[in-house]
Amino acid sequence: MPCDLMLIAYDGSENAKRAVEYAGRFLSANRAVVLTAWEPMVRQAARLSGLSGVMQPEWVPDDEIEDIAYVDARATNDEGVRLAEMAGLNAEARTAECTTTIWNAIVDCADELDVDIIVAGTRGATGIRALLHSSVADAVLRHCHRPVLLVPPGKNS
């Protein structure tokens, strides 16, 4: 019996593409929402420069100009939806602006939609590497209260 709704976290990476493929092969759902979470360029620049919490400089474009990160997220999401449809899923597009973290946006969207399962690719890091570079997929698994299918990278990844 298929689940009603699955959420596929999609960022355009090879691991995310593999997760879409596995969702199509092993899961059956009436609907699949392909989610691409994105962070506005202003916030990315502030975080990278260490200026988070500082007022937006005057040189930053106003809200009338579409954020390039959002444009990129939509294009990435379109690709994910196409892949999900090719995998046999009844897919629909969704993007979410991150207000805190990527994993939080995924968990919040899953809660909002009341999905039955979350599907995500993972880098497959282990040991000290995994400890130092915690992945979004691992954080989703630790912080949500829903079933999560984590798809590891292939043997050649």
Stockholm file with secondary structure:
# STOCKHOLM 1.0

chainA/1-157         MPCDLMLIAYDGSENAKRAVEYAGRFLSANRAVVLTAWEPMVRQAARLSGLSGVMQPEWVPDDEIEDIAYVDARATNDEGVRLAEMAGLNAEARTAECTTTIWNAIVDCADELDVDIIVAGTRGATGIRALLHSSVADAVLRHCHRPVLLVPPGKNS
#=GR chainA/1-157 SS CCEEEEEEECCSSHHHHHHHHHHHHHCCEEEEEEEEEECCHHHHHHHHHTCTTSCCCTTSCCTTSCCHHHHHHHHHHHHHHHHHHHTTCCEEEEEEECSSCHHHHHHHHHHHHTCSEEEEECCCCCHHHHHHSCCHHHHHHHHCSSCEEEECCCTTC
#=GC SS_cons         CCEEEEEEECCSSHHHHHHHHHHHHHCCEEEEEEEEEECCHHHHHHHHHTCTTSCCCTTSCCTTSCCHHHHHHHHHHHHHHHHHHHTTCCEEEEEEECSSCHHHHHHHHHHHHTCSEEEEECCCCCHHHHHHSCCHHHHHHHHCSSCEEEECCCTTC
//
